[in-house]
Amino acid sequence: MVEWCLPQDIDLEGVEFKSMASGSHKIQSDFIYFRKGPFFGLACFANMPVESELERGARMKSVGILSPSYTLLYRYMHFLENQVRHQLEMPGHYSHLAAYYEDKKGVLHAGPGRGSSLPPVYWLPSIHRYMSQFIKFFGEQILILWKFALLRKRILIFSPPPVGVVCYKVYCCCCLANVSLPGIGGTIPESKPFFYVNVADIESLEVEVSYVACTTEKIFEEKRELYDVYVDNQNVKTHHDHLQPLLKINSADREKYRRLNEQRQMLLYSQEVEEDYNPCEEDLFVLFFLEQNNRIFQTLLEVSASQDKTLTAEHARGMGLDPQGDRSFLLDLLEAYGIDAMLVIDNPCCP
């Protein structure tokens, strides 16, 4: 239940399920990013043992905040962590929360797309640590996620609690799909981070054509109509036959992964040698995929503007793609973005 909130007239239906992940009773503390209508939320959860039969031996609370954008929510993390401890130890004392609200309050306009239209770049200072973990965790499979993210597929990441680190994986996934070329993306939905979702979100997910989210509820795996790609630990899978070819790592993927790691090593070396050298791993990661995406779409736009509109194996190699291994990805890309070009790369012959 929601025991206290400011302002009191805001619609918080279902927020109690979003700010306390399913299965949280098994852990001591966590943080959760989530989406509530057009807003984004951050909640800090804590669990404290108490000698009370009424509370069944444990007191669990979350303290959270809503904002039109998720990019600055991290600034409130420290305050929320302190306050949830305070609420566990002194339940019912809300003066610090009320004062903080008065100091920071803004008007939450319920306009469409306010928060999601912000590019997910330069999000939080500690993100490069999670970017590094994200790359190490998924390895070469990061290129599979990249293709699905670029095609704006519905990506659902399953993990048991704690869910905070998994929320960062959602963000990292969205970073894979940035494109900065004008004229691209007008026909395709934005890459939207939904962060944590649970069974209370099923109805809203049913109408979404594109999202990246995470959940702690295994029941979602059976609800195939809600997602295109399901990620469980390092296992990336899809139930759609036409997307199966995208699950295979090809030679161009391996080359991209090699280059990404090479650039990371150079960055780490530069940081050791030159103390004033500031770029962080997040910048490198975001820029690597941004440049890759821009190169692909620049080529596709040039081909679609040419007289014969023919996309060849040479074009594919020039975009850093495998002419055979990425054939199905290229076809999906042309269709998803409404680019008028014809692929003339033959299917590999069957033996």
Backbone hydrogen bonds, N-H to C=O, Kabsch-Sander energy under -0.5 kcal/mol:
donor,donor_aa,acceptor,acceptor_aa,energy
3,E,1,M,-0.7
10,I,7,P,-0.9
12,L,10,I,-0.8
15,V,12,L,-2.3
17,F,14,G,-1.1
18,K,14,G,-1.1
19,S,15,V,-2.3
24,S,21,A,-2.0
26,K,23,G,-1.6
27,I,24,S,-2.1
30,D,45,F,-1.9
32,I,43,A,-2.7
34,F,41,G,-2.1
35,R,196,Y,-0.5
36,K,39,F,-2.6
39,F,36,K,-2.2
40,F,67,S,-3.2
41,G,34,F,-2.9
42,L,65,I,-1.9
43,A,32,I,-2.3
44,C,63,V,-2.5
45,F,30,D,-2.8
46,A,61,K,-2.3
47,N,28,Q,-2.5
48,M,59,R,-2.8
50,V,57,G,-1.4
52,S,50,V,-1.7
56,R,53,E,-1.1
57,G,52,S,-2.4
58,A,55,E,-1.7
59,R,48,M,-3.1
60,M,58,A,-0.5
61,K,46,A,-2.0
63,V,44,C,-2.1
65,I,42,L,-2.0
67,S,40,F,-2.7
73,L,70,Y,-0.8
75,R,72,L,-1.6
76,Y,73,L,-2.2
77,M,74,Y,-1.4
80,L,76,Y,-2.6
81,E,77,M,-2.6
82,N,78,H,-2.0
83,Q,79,F,-2.5
84,V,80,L,-2.3
85,R,81,E,-1.3
86,H,82,N,-2.1
87,Q,83,Q,-2.7
88,L,84,V,-1.6
89,E,85,R,-2.3
90,M,86,H,-3.1
93,H,90,M,-1.4
94,Y,92,G,-0.9
98,A,94,Y,-2.6
99,A,95,S,-2.4
100,Y,96,H,-2.2
101,Y,97,L,-2.4
102,E,98,A,-2.3
103,D,99,A,-1.8
104,K,100,Y,-2.3
105,K,101,Y,-2.4
108,L,106,G,-0.6
109,H,107,V,-1.2
114,R,111,G,-1.0
115,G,38,P,-0.7
117,S,113,G,-1.2
118,L,115,G,-1.4
121,V,119,P,-2.3
127,I,124,L,-2.2
128,H,125,P,-0.5
129,R,126,S,-1.3
130,Y,126,S,-0.8
130,Y,127,I,-0.6
131,M,127,I,-2.7
132,S,128,H,-2.3
133,Q,129,R,-1.7
134,F,130,Y,-2.9
135,I,131,M,-2.4
136,K,132,S,-2.4
137,F,133,Q,-3.0
138,F,134,F,-2.2
139,G,135,I,-2.2
141,Q,138,F,-1.9
142,I,139,G,-1.9
143,L,140,E,-2.1
144,I,141,Q,-0.6
145,L,141,Q,-2.1
146,W,142,I,-2.1
147,K,143,L,-1.7
148,F,144,I,-2.1
149,A,145,L,-2.8
150,L,146,W,-2.5
151,L,147,K,-1.7
152,R,149,A,-1.3
153,K,148,F,-2.5
155,I,153,K,-0.8
155,I,211,Y,-2.8
156,L,154,R,-0.5
156,L,229,V,-2.7
157,I,213,A,-2.8
158,F,156,L,-0.6
158,F,231,V,-3.4
159,S,215,T,-2.2
167,C,163,V,-1.9
168,Y,164,G,-1.2
169,K,165,V,-1.1
170,V,166,V,-1.7
171,Y,167,C,-1.8
172,C,168,Y,-2.8
173,C,169,K,-2.3
174,C,170,V,-1.8
175,C,171,Y,-1.7
176,L,172,C,-0.7
176,L,173,C,-0.9
177,A,174,C,-1.4
178,N,175,C,-1.0
184,I,181,L,-1.2
188,I,185,G,-0.8
192,K,190,E,-1.1
194,F,192,K,-0.7
194,F,212,V,-3.3
195,F,212,V,-1.0
196,Y,33,Y,-2.5
197,V,214,C,-2.7
201,D,198,N,-2.7
202,I,199,V,-1.3
205,L,201,D,-2.4
206,E,202,I,-1.7
207,V,203,E,-0.5
207,V,204,S,-0.7
208,E,205,L,-1.2
211,Y,153,K,-0.6
212,V,192,K,-2.1
213,A,155,I,-2.5
214,C,195,F,-2.7
215,T,157,I,-2.4
218,K,216,T,-0.7
220,F,217,E,-1.6
221,E,218,K,-1.7
222,E,219,I,-1.1
223,K,219,I,-0.6
223,K,220,F,-1.0
224,R,222,E,-1.7
226,L,223,K,-2.1
227,Y,224,R,-1.0
228,D,154,R,-2.5
229,V,154,R,-2.5
230,Y,237,K,-2.9
231,V,156,L,-2.9
232,D,230,Y,-0.6
232,D,235,N,-2.4
233,N,158,F,-1.0
233,N,231,V,-0.5
235,N,232,D,-2.3
236,V,234,Q,-0.8
237,K,230,Y,-2.3
237,K,235,N,-0.6
239,H,228,D,-0.5
241,D,239,H,-0.5
243,L,240,H,-1.0
244,Q,240,H,-0.6
244,Q,241,D,-1.3
246,L,243,L,-1.3
247,L,244,Q,-2.1
248,K,245,P,-1.3
254,R,250,N,-2.1
255,E,251,S,-2.0
256,K,252,A,-2.2
257,Y,253,D,-2.6
258,R,254,R,-2.2
259,R,255,E,-2.4
260,L,256,K,-2.6
261,N,257,Y,-2.3
262,E,258,R,-2.3
263,Q,259,R,-2.6
264,R,260,L,-2.0
265,Q,261,N,-2.5
266,M,262,E,-2.2
267,L,263,Q,-2.2
268,L,264,R,-2.6
269,Y,265,Q,-2.3
270,S,266,M,-2.6
271,Q,267,L,-2.4
272,E,268,L,-1.5
273,V,269,Y,-2.4
274,E,270,S,-3.1
275,E,273,V,-0.7
277,Y,274,E,-1.5
278,N,276,D,-0.7
284,L,280,C,-1.8
285,F,281,E,-2.8
286,V,282,E,-3.0
287,L,283,D,-2.7
288,F,284,L,-2.6
289,F,285,F,-1.7
290,L,286,V,-2.3
291,E,287,L,-2.8
292,Q,288,F,-1.8
293,N,289,F,-2.8
294,N,290,L,-2.8
295,R,291,E,-2.3
296,I,292,Q,-1.9
297,F,293,N,-2.5
298,Q,294,N,-2.6
299,T,295,R,-1.8
300,L,296,I,-2.4
301,L,297,F,-2.5
302,E,298,Q,-2.1
303,V,299,T,-2.6
304,S,300,L,-2.3
305,A,301,L,-1.3
306,S,302,E,-0.7
306,S,303,V,-0.9
311,L,309,K,-0.5
311,L,342,M,-3.6
312,T,310,T,-0.6
316,A,312,T,-2.0
317,R,313,A,-2.5
318,G,314,E,-2.3
319,M,315,H,-1.4
319,M,316,A,-0.5
320,G,317,R,-1.5
321,L,316,A,-2.7
326,D,322,D,-2.9
327,R,324,Q,-1.5
330,L,326,D,-2.7
331,L,327,R,-2.2
332,D,328,S,-2.3
333,L,329,F,-2.3
334,L,330,L,-2.5
335,E,331,L,-2.0
336,A,332,D,-3.1
337,Y,333,L,-2.2
338,G,335,E,-0.7
339,I,334,L,-2.1
341,A,339,I,-1.4
342,M,309,K,-3.4
344,V,311,L,-2.6
344,V,342,M,-0.6
346,D,344,V,-0.7
